[in-house]
Amino acid sequence: MSRISIAFDKYLKKIMVYLMIVLGAVGMVMPLLYMISTSFKRYAYGLRFDAGLIPTNPTISNYPRVWQLSHFQIYFTNSLFIALTSVFFVVLFSAMMAYAFSRFEFPGREIIFFSILLVLMVPGMIGIIPQFLLAKTLGLRNSLWGLIIFYVAGSIPFNTFLLRGFFETLPRELEEAMLIDGGNYFTIFFRMVLPLSTPALATVSIFSFLGFWDEYILALTFIDDVSKRTLPISIALLHGQHATEWGMVFAASLIAVIPVIVIFVSLQRYFSGGIIAGAVKG
């Protein structure tokens, strides 16, 4: 094979790779652009892609109309409280469990750890009825704190697995030095391990916040009180029985995206490092 043919094949492969990347990017970005475009359309009762991405008479009226809707601000506040509180407890408890599994030797450690991992293999919908009955028995229905408890309990197994892999990469010499200086394991954990684990903790925070912010099934099942519903339920209620004003629906969806963007932009510089470190060992 001549050098020209080899060079041609090389450039052809590069072109194909770039073309696939561009097509994939367009496929992911186009729905978002269409949602943004429709949110600026007045009285968009039908989804028409042939109308183009640029609205003929754009308006921002959908955004204040959605924000001023009955209970929308309450739902937004409920979701923000639930998501932030759940993230705090998930990060704290998962980090403590992961540190214990990575540093302490105790009978049945690996058996207990892999038993926790078995939870990851069970689809979440299988446990919806037992969870509902448990919440009813414990008086946790129609309670934001009850929803937080179930969110935290359901997220701990995966995050413990992720953080254990990261903690095992931390040098033990630093911990031994703190023990010699008179520190205890609580001092080591809060003053050394957590500050050094910022990438992994940021990764856990992002994943957890996304899951809690978008969660719909448990919130719909556990909460009947209108004043305690969450934002995904509010957006679902915007869908009319006979006609849906999609401009308002997409405006509400974009408002719901804002906290996610803020969280991701704030923590994204730690995100890649946390994913790689957590996957190295475990």
N, C-alpha and C positions, 0 to 999 in steps of 0.2 A: 504494500500500500504506500502510495506517494505521500510526501510531506504535506502537499496541498490537501489531499483527501483527509489526512489526519487532522489538520488544522480546521478544515470545514466541519468535520464531525464534532470537534471540540466546541466550535462556536455555535453549532446547531444545538448541541446539548444545553449550552448556556442559555440560548434563546428560549428553548422549551421550558427550562427551569424558571426563568424570569416571567415567561408568559403564564405559567401555572401560578406563580406567586401573585401576579397582578390580578388574574381571574379570581383567585381565592380572596384577595383583599377587597375586590369590588363586590364579591358575593356577600362579604361580611359587612361592608360599609353601606351598601345600598339600602337595606332595610332601615338603618338608623337615619340616613338622609331622607328617606321617604316619610318616616315618622316625624322628623323635624319639620319637613315641608307641610305635612297635613296639619300639624299643630298650629300653623299660621293661617289656615284656611277657615273662612267663616261658614258655619253651617255645613260642614262636610259630613253628610249623612251616608255617603257611599264611598267606597274605596276605589278610586279610578286612577290607575297608573298612567293612562294615556294623557292625563292632564298635565303631566310633566312635574319635575321636581320644584320648579319655581312657581309659587302661587300667583294667580293673576292679580288679585287684590289682597295682599298680605295684611294680616291684622294680629295684634298681640292680645286681643280681647279674651281669647280662650284661657290665658294664664290667670288673669285676675278673677275670671268667672269661676274657674276651678278652685282657686284658693279660697274664695268666699263661699263656696258651697257649704251647706250644713254638715258639720262633723269632719270635713276634710282636714282642717288644721288639727283637730283632736287626734284623728287617725295618724297623721304625720308625726305628731308628738309622741303618741303611743309607740309607734314603730321605732322612732329614734331612741326612746328610753329603753325599750326591750333589747334592741340590737346592741347598744353601747354597754348596758349592764351585763348582758349575756357574754359579750366579748371579754369584759373584765374578768368575770368568774371563770370562763373557759380557759383563758390564758393562765390565770393563777393556778387553778386546780390541775390542768394538764401539765403545766411546768413542774409542779410539785410531784406529781405521779411519775413523770418522765425522769426527773432527777433521782427519785428513789429507785426506779428500775435500772438506771444506768450506773449508780454508784454503790448501792447497798446490796449485800449478799444476805438473803433470807430464804428459809425453806419454801420451795414451790414458786420461786420468783418467775422462772420461765413459763411454768404452767399457767400461772395467773396472768402473765403478760399475753400469752397466746390465746387464753380464754377471752381476754378483752378484745383481741383482734378478731375473734369469731363474730363479734357483734357487727363488724364492718361487712361481713358476708351476708347478713340478713337484710333483705329489702325493708326500708322504713315503713312501707304501707302495711306490712304484715303485722306490725305492732300497734296499729292505730286504735283498734278496739280495746286491747289490754290497757293501753295508755289512757284511753277515755275513761274506762272503768276505774282505773287507779286514781285519776284526777277527780272523778266524782266521789270516790270513797274518802279521799284525803281533803275534800273541800277546796280543791284548786281550780275548779271551773269558774269561768267569768272572773279570772284574776290575772293581772299582768305578771305578778310574781310567780304564779303557777306556770304560766307559759315560759317564763325565764328558766324555771327549774327543769322543765322537760327539754328545752333547747340546750341547756348546758350539759345535762346528762347524756343527750344523744350525740354531742360533739366531742366529748372527752376522749373516746377510744382512738379516733383517727389522729387527733392532735397530740395525744400521748405518744403514739407511734412515731409521728414526725419529729417531735421534740427529743425523744430518746436518742434518735440517731444523731442529732446535733450535739446533745450533751456529751455523748461518748467521744466526740472529737475535741472537747476541751481538755487542756493539759491538767492532769491530776496534781502536778507539782505545786501549782498555785494554791490549791485547796489544802494540801499538806502543809504548806508554809503558813497559811492562816490558822490552821489547827495548832501548829507549834507556837504561834504568837498568842494563843489563848482564845481564839475564836471558836464558835460552835457551828454546827451545820446550818442553822438558821441564818447566822451572819454570813456564811459562805454563799448560801443560796440567794439572799436578797442583795448583798453588797458586791458579789463578784459574778455569780453565775448568770443572774438576770441581766446585768449590764453587758456582759460579754455575749449574750444570746439575742441581742436586738434583731439581727436578720431573721432568725427563726421565729421569734415572737411576733415580728411584723407580718411574716407569712401567715402564721396562725390567725392573727387579727384580721387580715384581709379576707381569707377564706371564710372565717366565722361570720364576719359582718355581712358578707354577701349572702351567706346562707340564711342568717336570721332576718335580714332586711327583706328578702324575697319570699320567705316562707309563707305558705298559704293554707295548706291542708290542716295543720294543727291549730292555727289561729281560727280557722273557720269552724273546726270541730269543737274546740274548747270554749270559745267566746260567743255568748249569746247577747250580752249587754252591748247595746249600740255604742255607748260612750267608751268602750274598751276594745273596740275592733282596731285592726291594723291597716296600714296603707294598701297592701295588695287587695284586701277586701273592698276598700273604698273604690279602687280603680275598677274592680270587677262589677261593682254596683252601678258604674257609669254606663254599662252596656244596657241599653233599653230592650224591652221585650219585643217591640215591633220595629223600632228604628234607633240607631245608635249615632250620636254626634261624635264622629271620630276625631274631630279637631280637639274637643275637650278631653277625650280619652288619651290621645297622644300627648297633649299638654300636661295632663296629670302624670303620665308615664315619664316624661322628661323631668318634671319636678322631682319625681321619685329617684331619678338617676343622679341627681346632684350630690347627695351625701356619699354615694358610692364613689363618684369621681373624686370627691374631696379626700376620702379615706385612701384611695389607691394612689393618688398623686402624692399624698403626704408620706406614704410608706413604700412607694414603688422602688426606691433606690436600695432598699433592703430585701426586696421580694426575691430576686433571682438567687442571691446568696443563701437565703433561707431554704429555698427549694432544693438546691444542689447539696447543701450540707446535710439536710434531713434525709436525703436519699442515699447518702454514701454508706451509712451504717444503720442498722435497725434490727 
